């Protein structure tokens, strides 16, 4: 094959190199054969044979070269002028290899990894328009439609072509000349020109169009197919980057991980017989950084014990760092020269500044912070955006880009958070453990500058509980997550698994993130072998109720968004596009979804687009009537601003959790609900805290004492012993043997303690499974209810005492099954209940158990009279409150509690007298917003808030009051605007307002820390903020976000 690569005219060319004599058609034929081969082994054999033939061709081309001179220069061919900077440290390489290497082909085989060429600026739509224009193809013809709208085609699976390049091949097949070809050198030269001209903006478009026209006239249809894939940087040959590099040289992958430079790989590893026994980092040459392995917070202790290389540690020891939401960067410094590289090896030195004398957004401010002894270094870290006015770090969800900030910006600036060092002067530190690298980092490198360059805070940990506490703290502070690092781990570039770094985010743990139920209204056709011809991505929306709707005309004002009394009409709503999802489902689920809605989709055009589905920049290929669509449950990390969607924001990293078959199309999330969710958690979707299940291995016996569940080891020891068994009355059934027939118990978990004479435990569990529910043998906080007819059971004692779950009679479950619906509890159904259920029952029953709104039969009435008679002796006491038989909404004051009789239900009376007042305030606030929206901010701005002002030296002790006149006035203003003032920190306090401490005011800083500590121990969190928040809300006449004012 080597001879076929060489052009016959090579003898007439004075500057010979292999890229000028190897034809581009040879490379295209190789790629075509690889794409049609099955299995990675067969593909690698073809690639290895091609590289071997190229090496033979290279030897033939340079067989008559003169010996290399003693002094070498690092020149490159004209086609590779852009890598001049990358050749500066290639000492020892021969001039022949520097001028002619496999790099010219390698960058075509790995276009996505070529860092030397900037973007081409060419996508499918632009290439399609150019092909139609140059070849004079009618836009209305079949070929024209294929090129201009290759995704939106009827019966796409019956037509040839799974991606744009293949569609173009079949269109060009009969229009191109197969006798023409070009060399690899010519292809690279034109691609370099296209990349350079694209950087000039509109000025370079004419040159780009001229170069594309030249390529169309001098390449065959097959060569154009592969050139298009090179331009799109996706060859689609099912051969990964690492496999191609290993075919070239066994050490190619490791060298590329350390340098991110294909040119150096081609130069250093030109000879396949020579090995790089020690790969070192070099200044101003980017590498691929070490990555964190994804895991859960409750698995860290086990992972560290299992994988740590610490030879002496008796306990699991690790470091815990905050995971900042920025861009991964590496900083290279040689005295006053700086370079900045991104995670993918892109150079951003021109943005941040090459030295202290040039304009840049970072270098001029940090150049003098490095210590005198530190002349050279390479440090790894995260580039974030710092707000110098508010002194906070912004996340990516705020739609700021640290690479786009201008040096003249008066508020925002880049800040480099350093968490590792790889080189100190000329000493490579990658093989040193992390605890030693930290000594270099914190003692020998630099002095941190707030808002410019700082160290990542490190906390030691030894248990899963330490990790969970830090994760909860990160959730509270709206951080992305945490990173746990093994102190004995070495730095391994581009390694994620088994490296010793573990990243933990709230969305890795089930139940910590809020899921959103979106409605699918649009679809996008996929590409590739598996997804061609089917919809693979979907456009989701939220709904907005229109003012004049059929439901309002029928007088139904309550719950208009999800009314089931009157069938909703599609045009009762507006549909605001919100996000685009394309992951989270299996291929089978995608096929089933496409088959289910195959006849429902309509093309999206200017003429056919419905007026009630509102889009901005992001428009789908096809759309579907909302009433014909379905709801999907979407999970993501956070909200982020975006003008691509009508909502004005979208989700970051959205993925589909499941299809919600149990919900009607109109029960999706509303636009207002999205806004509330976004503002409630400052854009984050992590709203709950993780709890460490410390007693996972324990159960409770009939005496209420913990018993340890047998582990694998203890089971092995006791294998010869007689195994105790559970009585059949208390044994659970196998869920796999039950067929589901209903869904009204979907997503609900029940704990059935035991059955009764009519219904056995197994029978009741079977009924639950048949209707979509699940059963557990030990109740947890998330369990819907415990079902039993034996209130005196020992197992119920702890549950009744803790009041974390409702305990109901079997009759309630039987009644739900008979009526095929999830029914509310009657008072007679309950044995014990939670505080939430108790509050709901207070509104339905009086103190004797008489229902306000439901009919009462004779037997229930007799029981009510008996309770009244039995309570007379108690009511006769002087300290007792007189009984009031009339309904509470008629005679009882709204601020009085409505106690439930202890003889009726085993719960405490209401302990907080403000519960009903809170409901009254909520009602007044809603009333004002609906009927007096323009005046509600005057006296109702803080109506729903219960605020504790830090005005007592001893928290909660009014006798120790201290407060200046300015802050005292703010307290009065907050009361004027509807706030309730708390004098003690109770469970319903929503905000704690403190004076903002100065840098040298340690006493006030300590007080703020005390409030934060109290907040971490609470279930219902409050905001710890400054007095400036009150002023800002009053000045803006609306509630502003608390996060910028957090202390």
GUTOR-305448 format. One record per residue (C-alpha): x, z, y. Coordinates in steps of 0.1 Angstrom, whole numbers, padded with zeros to 4 digits, always signed. Each point is the difference from the previous one (the first is absolute). Example, Ala and Ser with C-alpha at 12.3 -4.5 7.8 and 13.67 -1.06 7.14 Angstrom:
! GUTOR-305448
+0123+0078-0045
+0014-0007+0034
//
This chain:
! GUTOR-305448
+0000+0000+0000
+0030+0005+0023
+0005-0037+0004
-0036-0006+0010
+0004+0025+0029
+0028-0020+0017
-0009-0028+0024
+0018-0033-0006
+0010-0002+0037
+0020+0032+0000
+0033-0019+0001
-0008-0013+0035
-0007+0035+0014
+0031+0018+0014
-0016+0035+0003
-0012+0003-0036
-0018+0031-0013
-0025+0004-0029
-0030+0004+0023
+0006-0035+0013
+0002-0016-0034
-0026+0020-0019
-0035-0016+0004
-0030+0019+0010
-0019-0017-0028
+0023+0018-0025
-0012+0033+0013
-0036-0010+0001
+0001-0013-0036
+0015+0034-0010
-0028+0019+0018
-0026-0022-0016
+0013+0007-0035
+0002+0037+0007
-0035+0002+0013
-0014-0017-0032
+0021+0021-0024
-0015+0030-0017
+0018+0034-0001
+0027+0014+0022
+0028-0007-0026
-0007-0037+0000
-0001-0001+0038
+0033+0019+0003
+0017-0024-0025
-0009-0030+0022
+0012+0018+0031
+0033+0010-0016
+0006-0035-0013
-0006-0015+0035
+0025+0025+0016
+0026-0008-0027
-0004-0037+0007
+0004+0007+0037
+0032+0018-0006
+0013-0030-0019
-0010-0023+0028
+0017+0023+0025
+0032-0003-0019
-0002-0038-0002
-0006-0002+0037
+0030+0022+0009
+0023-0012-0028
+0024-0017+0025
-0001+0027+0027
+0034+0012+0014
+0011+0036-0007
-0015+0026+0024
+0021+0008+0031
+0014+0036+0004
-0022+0007+0030
-0037-0004-0006
-0028-0006+0025
-0036+0008-0005
-0017-0033+0008
-0032-0013-0014
-0017-0033-0005
-0022-0014+0028
-0030+0007-0021
+0008+0037-0001
+0011+0007+0035
-0024+0029+0003
+0020+0022-0024
+0032+0002+0021
-0004+0037+0007
-0005+0007-0037
+0034-0014-0009
+0020+0023+0022
+0011+0023-0029
+0005-0025-0028
+0038+0005-0002
+0016-0014-0031
-0026-0028-0005
+0016-0035-0003
-0008-0025+0028
-0015-0024-0026
-0026+0026-0011
-0007+0010+0035
-0008-0036+0009
-0017-0009-0032
-0019+0025-0022
-0032+0005-0019
-0015+0015+0032
-0015-0034+0011
-0021+0000-0033
-0005+0037-0003
-0018+0002+0033
-0024-0027-0012
-0006+0018-0033
-0007+0033+0019
-0015-0010+0033
-0017+0033+0005
+0034+0018-0002
+0018-0023+0024
+0007+0022+0031
+0021-0026+0019
-0029-0023+0008
-0026+0012+0024
-0037-0009-0007
-0010-0036-0003
-0034+0006+0016
-0017-0023-0025
-0031+0010-0021
-0025-0019-0021
-0023-0009+0028
+0028-0015+0022
+0016-0018-0029
-0034-0014-0010
-0007-0013+0036
+0035-0017+0001
-0005-0017-0034
-0034-0013+0011
+0014-0013+0033
+0032-0016-0013
-0016-0017-0030
-0031-0011+0020
-0024+0017-0024
-0036+0004+0012
-0010+0036+0006
-0034-0007-0016
+0015-0016-0031
+0003+0020-0032
+0038+0001+0003
-0002+0011+0037
-0024+0028-0009
+0023+0011-0028
+0030+0003+0024
-0019+0016+0029
-0022+0024-0020
+0017+0002-0034
-0015+0034-0007
-0036-0008+0008
-0009-0026-0026
-0029-0004-0024
+0009+0002-0036
+0036+0007+0008
+0008+0008-0036
-0008-0036-0010
+0024-0014+0026
+0037-0001-0004
+0022+0024+0020
+0001+0038+0001
+0018+0003+0033
+0005-0020+0031
+0033-0016-0011
-0016-0012-0033
-0031-0014+0018
+0024-0018+0024
+0019-0014-0030
-0031-0017-0015
-0010-0014+0035
+0035-0013+0006
+0007-0013-0035
-0012-0035+0007
+0012-0001+0036
+0037+0009-0003
+0029-0020-0013
+0017+0015-0030
+0032-0019+0005
+0011+0020+0031
+0018+0033+0000
+0022+0022+0021
+0029+0024-0007
+0000+0038+0000
+0022-0001+0031
-0025-0022+0019
-0030+0022-0010
+0018+0031+0012
+0010-0016+0033
-0036-0011+0008
-0014+0035-0010
+0026+0016+0023
-0012-0023+0029
-0037+0008-0007
+0008+0038+0001
+0020-0003+0032
-0026-0022+0018
-0028+0024-0011
+0018+0027+0019
-0004-0020+0032
-0038+0002-0001
-0020-0030+0012
+0032-0018+0012
+0012-0005-0035
-0033-0013-0016
+0008-0036+0007
+0033+0003-0018
-0017+0018-0029
-0026-0027-0003
+0028-0027+0000
+0019+0018-0028
-0031+0004-0021
-0008-0037+0004
+0035-0008-0011
-0003+0021-0031
-0033-0016-0010
+0015-0034+0002
+0032+0008-0019
-0012+0022-0029
-0022-0006-0030
-0033+0017-0007
+0016+0024-0024
+0028+0009+0024
-0025+0006+0028
-0019+0023-0023
+0030+0023-0004
+0011-0004+0036
-0034+0013+0011
+0004+0030-0023
+0034+0006+0015
-0015-0002+0035
-0027+0025-0010
+0027+0022-0016
-0018+0002-0034
+0012-0022-0028
-0025+0013-0026
+0022-0005-0030
-0006+0034-0015
+0037+0009+0001
+0008+0030+0020
+0028+0003+0025
+0020+0024-0022
-0002-0025-0029
+0014-0029+0021
+0028+0022+0013
+0009+0011-0035
+0002-0036-0011
+0025-0007+0027
+0022+0031-0008
-0005+0034-0017
+0009+0019+0031
-0020-0022+0025
-0030+0024+0001
+0021+0031+0007
+0020-0018+0028
-0032-0014+0016
-0015+0035-0001
+0030+0013+0019
+0003-0029+0025
-0033-0019+0002
+0021-0030+0005
-0002-0031-0022
+0030-0016+0016
+0023+0030-0011
-0015-0001-0035
+0009-0037-0003
+0035+0005+0014
+0011+0032-0018
-0015-0010-0034
+0008-0036-0001
+0021+0005-0031
-0023+0013-0029
+0030+0015-0018
+0009+0024+0028
-0019+0033+0003
-0005+0023+0029
+0009+0033-0016
-0006+0020+0032
-0025-0012+0026
+0005+0016+0034
-0020-0001+0032
+0014-0016+0030
-0007+0004+0037
-0023-0024+0017
-0012-0013-0034
-0036+0010-0008
-0009+0015-0034
-0033+0007-0017
-0008+0037+0005
-0008+0025-0027
-0038+0005-0005
-0023+0028-0011
-0018+0001-0034
-0037+0005+0003
-0013+0033-0015
-0024+0029+0004
+0007+0034+0016
-0008+0019-0032
+0026-0020-0020
+0031+0006+0021
+0012+0032-0018
-0002-0018-0033
+0018-0031+0012
+0029+0019+0017
+0006+0020-0032
-0001-0031-0021
+0020-0024+0021
+0023+0020+0022
+0038-0002-0006
+0006+0036+0012
+0020+0015-0029
-0005+0037+0009
-0035+0004+0016
-0023+0023-0019
-0030-0009+0022
-0012-0033+0015
+0016-0003+0034
-0007-0027+0025
-0003-0010+0036
-0033-0008+0017
-0001-0023+0030
-0028-0014+0021
-0008-0037-0007
-0002-0016+0034
-0022-0030+0006
+0025-0024+0015
+0024-0028-0009
+0030+0006-0023
+0032-0008+0018
+0038+0003-0006
+0024+0005+0029
+0036-0013-0003
+0025+0013+0026
+0036-0008+0007
+0011+0019+0031
-0021-0016+0028
-0014-0028-0021
-0035+0005-0016
-0021-0021-0024
-0036+0007-0012
-0014-0015-0032
-0035+0003-0014
-0009+0008-0036
+0000-0037-0009
+0034-0006+0017
-0013-0015+0033
+0022+0005+0030
-0016+0017+0030
+0031+0009+0020
-0011-0022+0029
-0031+0023+0003
+0017+0034-0002
+0033-0010+0016
+0035-0009-0013
+0018+0025+0022
-0004+0024+0028
+0007-0026+0027
-0028-0024-0010
-0037+0002+0005
-0017+0015-0030
-0028+0024-0008
+0022+0026-0020
+0038-0005+0000
+0006+0007+0037
-0017+0034-0005
+0018+0011-0032
+0035-0016+0003
+0015+0032+0014
-0017+0025-0024
+0024-0008-0029
+0029+0024-0006
+0035-0009+0009
+0013+0001-0036
-0027-0024-0011
+0013-0035+0007
-0020-0019-0027
-0031+0008-0019
-0031-0015-0017
-0031+0022+0002
-0034-0005-0016
-0033+0010+0016
-0034-0008+0014
-0006-0017+0034
-0032+0015+0016
-0017-0002+0034
+0003+0031+0022
-0023+0007+0029
+0021+0017+0026
-0029+0012+0021
-0020+0016-0028
+0031+0008-0022
-0016-0013-0032
+0010-0026-0026
-0024-0029-0004
-0009-0015-0034
-0004-0037-0009
-0037+0006+0000
+0002+0002+0038
+0010-0037+0001
+0033+0006+0016
+0031-0019-0012
+0034+0016+0007
+0016-0034+0000
-0022-0013+0028
+0004+0029+0025
+0017-0010+0033
+0028+0020+0015
-0021+0003+0032
-0029+0017-0017
-0008+0032+0019
-0016+0018-0029
+0011-0013-0035
+0035-0002-0014
+0015-0005-0035
+0013+0031-0017
+0023-0001-0030
-0006+0028-0026
+0032+0003-0021
-0003+0012-0036
+0031-0013-0018
+0036-0012+0005
+0018-0026-0021
+0034-0004+0017
+0021+0023+0021
+0030-0017+0017
+0014-0019-0030
-0014+0023-0027
-0028-0013-0021
-0025+0028-0008
-0025-0016-0023
+0015+0016-0031
-0001+0035+0015
-0031+0022-0008
-0025+0004+0028
+0009+0037+0008
+0035-0012+0008
-0012-0030+0020
-0021+0024+0021
+0031+0020+0009
+0015-0032+0015
-0032-0009+0017
-0007+0033+0018
+0036+0011+0008
+0021-0031+0006
-0022-0028+0014
-0020+0007+0032
-0019+0024+0021
-0038-0008+0000
-0018-0010+0031
-0037+0007+0002
-0021-0032+0000
+0031-0022-0006
+0018+0009-0032
-0008+0031-0021
+0005+0013-0035
-0028+0001-0025
-0010+0036-0006
+0009+0013-0035
-0017+0028-0018
+0012+0013-0034
-0025+0004-0029
-0001+0012-0036
-0036-0003-0011
-0030-0023+0000
-0017+0024+0024
+0027-0005+0026
-0006-0037-0002
-0038+0004+0002
+0004+0023+0031
+0021-0026+0018
-0024-0028-0010
-0029+0019+0015
+0020+0007+0031
+0007-0038+0003
-0037-0007-0004
-0008+0026+0027
+0025-0016+0024
-0012-0035-0008
+0033-0011-0016
+0003-0028-0026
+0012+0024-0027
+0032+0016-0013
+0032-0010-0018
+0016+0023-0027
+0037-0006-0007
+0022+0013-0028
+0031+0017+0017
+0022-0014-0027
-0012-0037+0003
+0025-0027+0010
-0010-0029+0023
-0011-0030-0021
-0008-0031+0022
-0033-0017-0009
-0008+0026-0027
-0035+0015-0001
-0005+0013-0036
+0022+0029-0013
+0020+0002+0032
-0009+0036+0009
-0021-0007+0031
-0038+0004-0004
-0026-0009+0027
-0034+0018+0000
-0029-0011+0021
-0036+0014+0002
-0014-0033-0014
+0020+0005-0032
-0021+0031-0008
-0037-0005-0009
-0024+0017+0023
+0022+0004+0031
-0009-0032+0017
-0034-0011+0013
-0014-0032-0017
-0021-0025+0020
-0030-0019-0013
+0003-0035+0015
-0023-0030-0004
+0015-0034-0011
-0010-0028+0023
+0028-0026-0004
+0024-0013-0025
+0034-0018-0002
+0010-0025-0027
+0031+0010-0020
+0031-0020-0010
+0022+0000-0031
-0006-0005-0036
-0024+0030-0005
-0019+0000+0033
-0003-0036+0009
-0036-0011+0005
-0014+0035+0002
-0005+0025+0028
+0029+0025+0000
-0003+0017+0034
-0030+0013+0017
-0011+0007+0036
-0018+0033+0004
-0022+0013+0028
-0019+0030+0014
-0035-0002+0014
-0016+0007+0034
-0037+0005+0003
-0016-0023+0025
-0023+0013+0027
-0032-0019-0010
-0005+0002-0037
-0028-0002-0024
+0005+0037-0010
-0004+0011+0036
-0030-0022+0005
-0015+0019-0030
+0007+0033+0017
+0026+0012-0024
+0028+0015+0022
+0015+0023-0026
+0030-0013-0020
-0005-0035+0012
+0034-0012-0014
-0009+0008-0036
-0038+0002-0001
-0015-0004-0034
-0036+0003+0012
+0000-0035+0015
+0021-0028-0015
+0029-0008+0025
+0004-0035+0013
+0034-0016+0004
-0006-0008+0036
-0008+0036+0008
+0038+0005+0002
+0031-0014+0015
+0030-0002-0023
+0034+0008+0015
+0029-0013-0020
+0024+0028-0008
+0027-0007-0026
+0012-0024-0026
+0007+0012-0036
+0019-0018-0027
+0012+0026-0025
-0012+0029-0021
-0020-0019-0025
+0009-0015-0034
-0001-0037-0008
-0031+0005-0022
-0018+0018+0028
+0008-0029+0023
-0013-0025-0025
-0032+0020-0005
-0006+0003+0038
+0005-0038+0005
-0024-0008-0028
-0026+0024+0012
-0001-0014+0036
+0010-0036-0009
-0031-0016+0016
-0002+0023+0030
+0029-0012+0021
-0002-0024+0030
+0028-0017+0018
+0010+0016+0033
+0000-0026+0028
-0010+0001+0037
-0034-0015-0009
-0007+0021-0031
+0014+0034+0011
-0028+0025+0005
-0004+0016+0034
-0005+0035-0014
+0034+0001-0018
+0025+0006+0029
+0036-0011-0004
+0029-0004+0024
+0033-0016-0012
-0005+0008-0037
-0025-0025-0015
-0008-0004-0037
+0000-0032-0020
-0035+0007-0012
-0028+0026+0008
-0028+0016-0018
-0034+0014+0011
+0004+0038+0003
-0032+0005-0021
+0016-0020-0028
+0033+0019+0002
+0012+0034-0013
+0018+0030+0013
+0036+0008-0010
+0018+0033+0004
+0032-0005+0018
+0030+0024+0002
+0028-0002+0026
+0025+0021+0018
-0012-0001+0036
-0017-0020+0028
+0020-0023+0022
-0010-0020+0031
-0005-0037-0005
-0016-0028+0020
-0005-0021-0032
-0032+0018-0008
-0032+0006+0020
+0003+0038-0004
+0032-0001+0020
+0019+0019-0028
+0006-0004-0037
+0015+0018-0030
+0037+0003-0009
+0007-0008-0036
-0037-0004-0011
-0007-0003-0037
-0032-0001-0020
-0009+0031-0020
-0032-0011-0016
-0032-0020+0004
-0028+0022+0010
-0028-0013-0022
-0020+0032+0008
-0004-0009+0037
-0022-0025+0017
+0016-0025+0024
-0013+0018+0031
+0014+0033-0010
+0036-0009+0011
+0020+0017+0027
-0012-0004+0036
+0022-0009+0029
-0007+0034+0016
+0010+0018-0032
+0033-0019+0000
+0007+0010+0036
-0008+0037-0008
+0022-0001-0031
+0028-0015+0020
-0002+0025+0029
-0005+0030-0023
+0034-0003-0016
+0020-0018+0027
-0001-0032-0020
+0010+0014-0033
-0022+0000-0031
+0016+0031-0016
-0025+0027+0009
+0003+0025-0028
+0027+0023-0013
+0015+0001-0034
-0004+0032-0021
+0025+0010-0027
-0018+0006-0033
+0022+0029-0010
-0022+0009-0031
-0003-0034-0015
+0011+0014-0034
-0025+0029+0000
-0036+0004-0011
-0024+0030+0002
-0013+0018-0031
-0034+0017-0004
+0015+0032+0015
+0010-0018+0032
+0037+0003-0008
+0024-0030+0003
+0013-0015-0032
+0028-0025-0002
-0007-0034-0014
+0024-0010-0027
+0029-0023+0012
+0017-0025-0022
+0027+0025-0009
-0023+0029-0008
-0022-0024-0020
+0030-0009-0021
+0008+0036-0007
-0035+0010-0009
-0007-0031-0022
-0001+0021-0032
-0024+0025+0015
-0037-0002-0004
-0014-0019+0031
-0028+0016+0018
-0030-0022+0007
-0027+0000+0027
-0036+0007-0011
-0020-0032-0001
-0024+0013+0026
+0028+0000+0026
+0019-0031-0011
+0000-0032+0021
-0009-0034-0013
+0020-0033-0001
-0009-0020+0031
+0011-0033-0017
-0028+0003-0024
-0027+0000+0027
-0013-0032+0016
-0009+0002+0037
-0036-0010+0009
-0004+0014+0035
+0021+0008+0031
-0018+0027+0020
+0027+0025-0011
+0029-0024+0010
+0031+0018+0013
-0014+0034-0008
+0016+0026-0022
-0019+0026-0019
+0010+0031-0020
-0026+0008-0027
+0008+0035-0012
-0025+0001-0029
-0034-0013-0010
-0033+0018-0008
-0026-0001-0027
-0014-0034+0011
+0031-0018+0010
+0034+0004-0017
+0033-0002+0021
+0010-0033-0017
-0035-0015+0008
+0003+0009+0037
+0035-0014+0003
-0011-0032-0016
-0028-0004+0025
+0025+0006+0028
+0024-0027-0013
-0029-0025-0006
-0009+0002+0037
+0035-0005+0014
+0013+0036+0003
+0029+0018-0016
+0003+0035-0016
+0028+0025+0001
+0003+0033-0019
+0014+0020+0029
-0015-0003+0034
+0022-0009+0030
-0006-0001+0037
-0010-0037-0002
-0026+0006-0028
-0035-0007+0012
-0016+0029-0018
+0002+0023-0031
-0031-0002-0023
-0011+0029-0021
-0029+0022-0009
+0021+0031-0006
+0007+0017+0034
+0016+0030-0016
+0028-0020-0017
+0034+0014+0005
+0014-0035+0008
-0023-0001+0031
+0013+0032+0015
+0030-0016+0018
-0020-0030+0011
-0028+0022+0015
+0026+0021+0018
+0019-0030+0015
-0031-0020+0009
+0019-0033-0003
-0026-0018-0020
-0038+0001-0004
-0013+0015-0033
-0035-0013-0010
-0025+0003-0029
-0003-0027-0026
-0035-0008+0012
+0014-0017+0031
+0021-0024-0021
-0029-0008-0023
-0022-0007+0031
+0026-0024+0014
+0002-0019-0034
-0038-0003-0002
-0003-0013+0036
+0031-0022-0002
+0013+0014+0033
+0024+0026+0014
-0024+0026+0012
+0005+0028+0026
+0001+0036-0012
-0031+0022+0001
+0006+0036+0007
-0010+0009-0036
+0026-0024-0014
+0030+0020+0014
+0018+0028-0016
+0028+0000+0026
+0010-0024+0027
+0027-0009+0025
-0002+0009+0037
-0008-0037+0008
-0030+0000-0023
-0011+0034+0013
-0001-0013+0036
-0021-0030-0011
-0025+0023-0019
-0003+0023+0031
-0018-0029+0017
-0024-0006-0029
-0010+0036-0011
-0008+0032+0018
+0015+0034-0010
-0024+0004-0029
+0006-0034-0015
-0032-0016+0014
+0006-0037+0007
-0008-0013+0036
-0007-0036-0010
-0007-0001-0038
-0033+0009-0017
-0001+0033-0020
-0019+0005-0033
-0017+0032-0011
+0028+0014-0021
+0026-0005+0028
-0023+0016+0025
-0004+0031-0022
+0038+0003-0002
+0002-0002+0038
-0026+0028+0004
+0019+0021-0025
+0032-0004+0020
-0018+0010+0032
-0014+0031-0017
+0034+0010-0014
+0017-0004+0033
-0024+0023+0020
+0021+0031-0007
+0031-0018+0014
-0019-0013+0030
-0013+0034+0009
+0036+0011+0009
+0005+0005+0038
+0031-0022-0002
-0019-0029-0016
-0011-0031+0018
-0038-0005+0000
-0012-0027-0023
-0014-0032+0015
-0022-0021-0021
-0005-0029+0024
+0023-0031-0004
+0033+0004+0017
-0005-0031+0022
-0031+0017+0015
+0007+0037+0005
+0036+0008-0009
+0027-0003+0027
+0025-0027-0007
+0030+0023+0002
-0014+0023-0027
+0012-0004-0036
-0026-0007-0027
+0012+0021-0030
-0009-0008-0036
-0013+0028-0022
+0027+0014-0023
-0026+0004-0027
-0006-0038+0002
+0035-0013+0000
+0033+0017-0005
+0017-0008+0033
+0010+0019+0032
-0020-0002+0031
+0013-0022+0028
+0031+0017+0016
+0004-0021+0031
-0029+0002+0025
+0012-0031+0018
-0009-0024-0029
-0035-0008+0013
+0014-0001+0036
+0024-0026-0011
-0028-0021-0014
-0019+0004+0033
+0031-0011+0020
+0004-0030-0023
-0036-0009+0006
+0003+0004+0038
+0032-0021+0000
-0017-0028-0020
-0030+0002+0023
+0021-0003+0032
+0020-0030-0014
-0031-0019-0009
-0022+0007+0031
+0025+0009+0027
+0033-0018-0010
+0013-0003+0036
-0005+0037+0008
+0009+0016-0033
+0037+0004+0010
-0008+0023+0029
-0011+0031-0019
+0002-0010-0037
+0035-0014-0004
+0013+0028-0022
-0034+0011-0014
+0010-0004-0036
+0033+0018+0003
+0008+0037-0005
+0032+0007+0019
+0025+0029-0001
+0022+0003+0031
+0033+0017-0004
-0006+0028+0025
+0006+0032-0021
+0035+0012-0008
-0014+0013-0033
-0020-0028-0015
-0037+0009+0000
+0005+0033+0020
-0019-0003+0033
+0017+0031+0014
+0034-0018+0001
-0012-0028+0023
+0026-0020+0019
-0008-0033+0018
+0008-0014+0034
-0025-0012+0026
+0006-0037-0007
-0007+0003-0037
-0029+0024+0006
-0016-0027+0021
+0004-0025-0029
-0018+0024-0023
-0029+0001+0024
-0001-0038+0004
-0001-0004-0038
-0030+0024-0002
-0016-0020+0028
+0003-0031-0021
-0017+0016-0030
+0029+0016-0020
-0005+0032-0019
+0028+0025+0006
+0013+0019-0031
+0018+0034+0005
+0011+0001-0036
+0012-0027-0024
-0030-0004-0023
-0006-0027-0027
-0020-0022+0024
+0026-0002+0028
+0008-0037+0007
+0027+0002+0027
+0027+0025+0010
+0012-0006+0036
+0035+0012+0009
+0023-0004+0030
+0026-0026-0007
+0034+0018-0006
+0030-0010+0019
+0033-0008-0018
+0015+0035+0007
-0032+0020-0005
+0005+0013-0035
-0028+0026+0003
-0027-0025+0007
+0014-0024-0027
-0002+0028-0025
-0037+0006+0008
-0007-0037-0005
+0017+0002-0034
-0022+0030-0009
-0031-0020+0006
+0013-0029-0020
+0007+0024-0029
-0036+0013+0002
-0012-0036+0000
+0019-0009-0032
-0016+0028-0019
-0036-0011+0010
-0023-0024-0018
-0016-0012+0033
+0028-0009+0023
+0000+0004+0037
+0019-0020+0027
+0029+0018+0017
+0003-0017+0034
+0008+0007+0036
-0022+0006+0030
+0008-0036+0011
-0025-0012-0026
-0029+0018+0018
+0011-0015+0033
+0003-0035-0014
-0035+0001-0016
-0016+0012+0032
+0019-0025+0021
-0009-0030-0023
-0036+0013-0005
+0004-0005-0037
+0017+0016-0030
+0036-0013-0004
+0021+0002-0031
+0017+0034-0007
+0032-0014-0015
+0019-0008+0032
-0007+0036+0012
+0009+0017-0033
+0026+0028+0002
//
